[in-house]
Amino acid sequence: MSTTLLGIDIGSTKICAVIAQKDDFGIKVLGAGIAKSNGIKKGVITNIDHASKSIKQAITDAKRVAGTQYEKTIVSISGAYTKSVDSSGVVNIPSHEIGLREINRAMQMADHNANIPNEYEKLHVLPYNFKVDEQEFIEDPLGMNGSRLEVEVHIVTAQKSSLSNLKKAVKSAGVEIDNIVLSGYASAISTINSDEKELGVCVVDMGGATCDVVIHSGNSIRFNDFLGVGSNNITNDLSMALHTPLPAAEKVKIDYGYMNSSSNELIELPILGDEQATHEVSLDIISNVIFARVEETLMILAKILEDSGYKDQVGAGVVLTGGLTKLEGIRELATSYFGNLPIRLARPREMEGLFETLRDPGHSTSIGLIMYGSGSFTPYEIDSNKKMRYKDEAIDPGKNVQKILEENDNLKLDKFEEIESPKEKLARIVEGNSSPKKGENVLIKFWHRLTQLF
């Protein structure tokens, strides 16, 4: 069975829409559309109408390339909107066997016990530690025997007003949202491997106006944070230092974005306020301006990791992704600020049909959204719809475990009992029986056939 997914990464500098197909053979990218972000600043929607038009343009371009419609939509939300908290829940297991229902109950209990401010809404409930009876650090309790199940979860919450604005902007573009995913979480899904998850890793998505920080340890996210600084700040610094318009400063950043240059070569740039005139600027000055801003950004990010309390648990080091990581020399500079931790620059995971433009580290979030919709999420999770997700839930792409559990609750037929047809039900009602008893279906059938004969 296959399903077509639409992932929309709503960033501060660009909006990327990706359409992909998920089937038994994997994920295949069908189309993509990129539009300049309008009405969005530092990850926050400042104008719903402008943001909606940008979203619609990206989706229209993606549909034109893909030549197909989509069935499910996953949208990113910036870490600027979010706060996180840890919680725990405990449930008894009367049957002494742990199934999906028991795991769901424990997670719902942890969700219920969390102290969340009224103006915030839960976005992800991510379990990072299970405990069965007295045994701790259970990777997956499914199928185990025990009388007591305890779970510790990391809960990501988002402002209700910001969520509402995001939904309005996307709905105005003609799209209904199926899931909302933290952008840093999506970036982690597309860039890190199972070994890094096991050892513990810090993923930093360095975007146009923001940096999202996610610490992944074991099966789940343990910490997430946000920094309102990105590559746009470098452009602004260059514009002011070189006294040149922003478009010229952006071009300089892209063409001469070296942080270790000591060249005295001169380039001509237009003058701010008088673009007909030009002046000469040394590449050494450009390098120093870029170096100063990136250095400050990395210092703050290193402090965020230090203050998180999880620095000792990131054995796999730090993974840097996002558009800002394309600056030459950033890995070497990051090494000096993150101590002895290994530093890796990451691009989105390779998959069938991936366009060359989508291989850029700036598209890690959009590819992560597609992977999330395809089932590449934390083994157990309560998503933005407050529904339980499970790693092997690919029974029906449009149906989550919660729905299946509810349907199973409604289906309580004995294994030897046949389902009534409409005629059999009518016959039972004529006889004055409100509900069939075990074994009565055969008698009802026999009675109904007799009435037909005579």
Residue pairs with C-beta under 8 A, 6 or more apart in sequence:
1 23
1 24
1 394
1 396
1 397
2 21
2 22
2 23
2 24
2 397
3 21
3 22
3 23
3 71
3 72
3 397
3 398
4 19
4 20
4 21
4 22
4 30
4 68
4 69
4 70
4 71
4 72
5 19
5 20
5 21
5 22
5 70
5 71
5 72
5 73
5 74
5 370
5 373
5 374
6 17
6 18
6 19
6 59
6 62
6 70
6 72
6 73
6 74
6 175
7 17
7 18
7 20
7 73
7 74
7 75
7 76
7 366
7 367
7 368
7 369
7 370
7 372
7 373
8 15
8 16
8 17
8 55
8 58
8 59
8 73
8 74
8 75
8 76
8 170
8 175
8 366
8 369
9 15
9 16
9 17
9 18
9 76
9 183
9 186
9 363
9 365
9 366
9 369
10 37
10 40
10 45
10 51
10 55
10 75
10 76
10 77
10 78
10 166
10 169
11 37
11 40
11 43
11 76
11 78
11 183
11 207
11 208
11 365
12 37
12 40
12 41
12 42
12 43
12 78
12 207
12 208
12 209
12 210
12 230
12 232
13 36
13 37
13 207
13 208
13 209
13 230
13 231
13 232
13 323
14 34
14 35
14 36
14 37
14 208
14 362
15 34
15 35
15 36
15 37
15 54
15 55
15 57
15 58
16 32
16 33
16 34
16 58
16 363
16 365
16 366
17 32
17 33
17 34
17 55
17 58
17 59
17 61
17 62
17 366
18 29
18 31
18 32
18 62
18 358
18 363
18 366
18 367
18 369
18 370
19 29
19 30
19 31
19 32
19 62
19 63
19 65
19 66
19 68
19 70
20 27
20 28
20 29
20 30
20 351
20 353
20 370
20 374
21 27
21 28
21 30
22 373
22 374
22 375
22 397
26 351
26 352
27 351
27 352
27 370
27 371
27 374
28 351
28 352
28 353
29 351
29 352
29 353
29 354
29 355
29 358
29 370
30 65
30 66
30 67
30 68
30 353
31 61
31 62
31 63
31 64
31 65
31 66
31 67
31 68
32 61
32 62
32 65
32 355
32 357
32 358
32 366
33 57
33 58
33 59
33 60
33 61
33 62
33 63
33 64
33 65
34 58
34 61
34 357
35 54
35 55
35 57
35 58
35 61
36 54
37 51
37 54
37 208
38 47
38 50
38 51
38 53
38 54
39 45
39 46
39 47
39 48
39 49
39 50
39 51
39 52
39 54
39 169
40 46
40 51
40 54
41 209
42 78
42 80
42 209
42 210
42 228
43 78
43 79
43 80
43 81
43 183
43 209
43 210
43 226
43 228
44 78
44 80
44 81
44 162
45 51
45 162
45 165
45 166
45 169
48 165
48 168
48 169
48 172
49 172
51 169
52 168
52 169
52 170
52 172
52 173
53 173
55 169
55 170
55 173
55 175
56 172
56 173
56 174
59 173
59 174
59 175
63 69
63 70
71 397
71 398
72 178
72 179
72 373
72 397
72 398
73 170
73 175
73 176
73 177
73 178
73 179
74 177
74 178
74 179
74 180
74 181
74 369
74 370
74 372
74 373
75 166
75 170
75 177
75 179
75 180
75 181
75 369
76 180
76 181
76 182
76 183
76 186
76 365
76 366
76 369
77 123
77 158
77 162
77 163
77 166
77 180
77 181
77 182
77 183
78 183
78 210
78 212
78 226
79 182
79 183
79 184
79 210
79 212
79 213
79 224
79 225
79 226
80 210
80 226
80 228
81 158
81 159
81 162
81 163
81 166
82 123
82 156
82 157
82 158
82 159
82 182
82 224
82 226
83 120
83 156
83 157
83 158
84 154
84 155
84 156
84 157
84 223
84 224
85 114
85 115
85 116
85 155
85 157
86 152
86 153
86 154
86 155
87 110
87 111
87 113
87 114
87 115
87 152
87 153
87 155
88 110
88 113
88 150
88 151
88 152
88 153
89 106
89 107
89 108
89 109
89 110
89 111
89 112
89 113
89 150
89 151
89 153
90 106
90 109
90 148
90 149
90 150
90 151
91 102
91 105
91 106
91 109
91 148
91 149
92 147
92 148
93 102
93 146
93 147
93 148
93 149
96 145
96 146
96 147
97 143
97 144
97 145
98 132
98 141
98 142
98 143
98 144
98 145
98 146
98 149
99 142
99 143
100 142
100 388
100 390
100 401
100 405
101 405
102 141
102 149
103 130
103 141
103 142
103 149
103 151
103 380
103 388
104 388
104 401
104 402
104 405
106 130
106 149
106 150
106 151
107 125
107 127
107 151
107 153
107 380
107 382
107 388
108 382
109 151
110 125
110 127
110 151
110 152
110 153
110 155
111 122
111 125
111 153
111 155
111 382
114 122
114 153
114 155
116 122
116 155
116 157
117 157
119 159
119 160
119 161
120 157
120 158
120 159
120 160
121 157
121 158
121 159
121 160
121 163
122 155
122 156
122 157
122 382
122 384
122 386
123 156
123 157
123 158
123 163
123 180
123 182
123 384
124 154
124 155
124 156
124 181
124 182
124 185
124 221
124 381
124 382
124 383
124 384
125 153
125 155
125 381
125 382
126 153
126 154
126 155
126 156
126 220
126 221
126 378
126 381
127 151
127 152
127 153
127 219
127 220
127 378
127 380
127 381
128 152
128 153
128 154
128 217
128 218
128 219
128 220
128 221
128 222
129 136
129 137
129 138
129 151
129 152
129 218
130 137
130 138
130 139
130 140
130 141
130 149
130 150
130 151
131 137
131 138
131 149
131 150
131 151
131 152
132 138
132 141
132 144
132 146
132 148
132 149
132 150
133 146
133 147
133 148
135 146
138 144
139 218
139 219
140 379
141 149
154 220
154 221
154 222
154 223
156 182
156 185
156 221
156 224
158 180
163 180
166 180
167 177
170 177
171 177
178 373
178 385
179 372
179 373
179 383
179 384
179 385
180 384
181 368
181 369
181 372
181 384
182 212
182 214
182 224
183 205
183 212
183 365
184 203
184 205
184 212
184 213
184 214
184 224
184 226
185 214
185 221
185 224
185 368
185 372
186 364
186 365
186 366
186 368
186 369
186 371
186 372
187 203
187 205
187 212
187 214
187 321
187 322
187 364
187 365
187 368
188 203
188 214
188 216
188 221
188 368
189 368
189 371
189 372
189 376
189 377
190 348
190 349
190 364
190 365
190 367
190 368
190 371
191 203
191 319
191 321
191 346
191 347
191 348
191 349
191 364
191 368
192 201
192 203
192 216
192 316
192 319
192 346
195 316
196 216
196 316
196 319
197 216
197 217
197 218
197 219
198 218
199 314
199 315
199 316
200 215
200 216
200 217
200 218
200 310
200 313
200 314
200 315
200 316
201 215
201 216
201 217
201 314
201 315
201 316
201 317
201 318
201 319
202 213
202 214
202 215
202 216
202 305
202 310
202 314
202 317
202 318
202 319
202 341
203 213
203 214
203 215
203 216
203 318
203 319
203 321
203 346
204 211
204 212
204 213
204 301
204 318
204 319
204 320
204 321
204 322
205 211
205 212
205 214
205 321
205 322
205 364
205 365
206 230
206 231
206 297
206 320
206 321
206 322
206 323
206 324
206 325
207 230
207 231
207 322
207 323
207 324
207 362
208 230
208 231
208 232
208 323
208 324
209 228
209 229
209 230
209 231
209 232
209 233
210 226
210 227
210 228
210 229
210 230
211 226
211 227
211 229
211 230
211 297
211 301
211 322
211 324
212 224
212 225
212 226
213 223
213 224
213 225
213 226
213 227
213 301
213 304
213 305
214 221
214 223
214 224
215 221
215 222
215 223
215 224
215 305
215 308
215 310
215 313
215 314
216 222
217 310
217 313
217 314
219 378
219 379
220 378
221 378
222 310
222 313
223 308
223 309
223 310
225 304
225 308
227 297
227 300
227 301
227 304
229 296
229 297
229 300
230 322
230 323
230 324
231 253
231 323
231 324
231 327
233 293
233 297
234 253
234 289
234 290
234 293
234 294
234 324
235 246
235 249
235 250
235 253
236 246
236 249
237 289
237 290
237 292
237 293
238 244
238 249
238 252
238 253
238 286
238 289
238 290
239 245
239 246
239 248
239 249
239 272
241 285
241 289
242 249
242 252
242 269
242 281
242 285
242 286
242 289
243 271
243 272
243 279
244 252
244 269
244 270
244 271
244 272
244 281
245 270
245 272
245 275
248 269
248 270
252 267
252 269
252 286
253 290
256 267
256 283
256 286
256 287
257 290
257 326
257 327
257 328
258 283
258 287
258 290
258 327
258 328
258 329
259 287
259 290
259 291
259 294
259 327
259 328
259 329
259 330
259 333
260 287
260 291
260 328
260 329
260 332
261 283
261 284
261 286
261 287
262 284
262 287
263 282
263 283
263 284
263 287
264 282
264 283
264 284
265 282
265 283
266 280
266 281
266 282
266 283
267 280
267 281
267 283
268 278
268 279
268 280
268 281
269 278
269 279
269 280
269 281
270 276
270 277
270 278
271 277
271 278
271 279
290 327
291 333
294 324
294 327
294 330
294 333
295 333
295 337
297 324
298 333
298 334
298 337
298 338
299 337
301 337
302 337
302 338
302 339
305 311
305 314
305 318
305 338
311 341
314 341
316 342
317 338
317 341
317 342
317 343
317 344
318 334
318 338
318 341
318 342
318 343
318 344
319 344
319 345
319 346
320 330
320 331
320 334
320 343
320 344
320 345
320 346
321 345
321 346
321 347
321 361
321 364
322 361
322 362
322 364
323 360
323 361
323 362
324 330
325 331
325 345
325 346
325 361
326 360
326 361
326 362
330 345
331 343
331 345
334 343
335 343
345 361
346 361
346 364
347 359
347 360
347 361
347 364
348 354
348 358
348 359
348 361
348 363
348 364
348 366
348 367
348 368
349 367
349 371
350 359
351 367
354 367
357 363
358 366
358 367
375 391
375 392
375 393
375 394
377 389
377 391
378 391
379 390
379 391
380 388
380 389
380 390
380 391
381 388
381 389
382 388
382 389
383 389
383 400
385 400
387 400
387 401
387 402
387 403
388 400
388 401
388 402
388 405
389 400
389 401
390 400
390 401
393 399
393 400
393 401
393 404
395 404
413 419
414 438
416 438
416 439
417 438
417 439
417 441
418 441
418 442
420 428
420 436
420 441
420 444
423 448
424 441
424 444
424 445
424 448
427 444
427 447
427 448
427 451
428 436
428 440
428 444
431 444
431 447
433 440
436 444
